[in-house]
Amino acid sequence: MPLVQTSARFSITPRQFYDMITDFDALPGAITGVESVEVLDATPDAWVVEHTIRVIKRLSYTLAFKGRPGELLEWDQVEGPFKANSGRWLLEEDDDGFTSAHYELDLELGMFVPKAISKGLIANDLPRLMSDWDRAATERYGS
């Protein structure tokens, strides 16, 4: 699957957004489909995290993250069912002091899935993902 991209504006600072997306323990319940998360290793700006999600069926995979607070969070798959799973959040402060977040995902499924189905999953999932993050920001920061 080729790279997919989307952008959204959040009414919190880039540092607050970064703190929220790197609070891996809070993902279940905040992001649709995330059943569990386990941080396997962590340093101040790098993590190895196992995710279990349910999208059509239950999948588990491990991602290695590295970041720069308030600016960037990027990841690559360590292990899992995908041929590739990498991406990043680029965070910028807008004129109001809020966050312009640019999301990129390069996901190659490890199994044959017709293009119409994979495109449909992504087309539905990206807006829901941004909506989930917006709701999480409101709940966490009251914005």
Order of alpha helices (4+ residues) and beta strands (2+ residues): beta-alpha-beta-beta-beta-beta-beta-beta-alpha
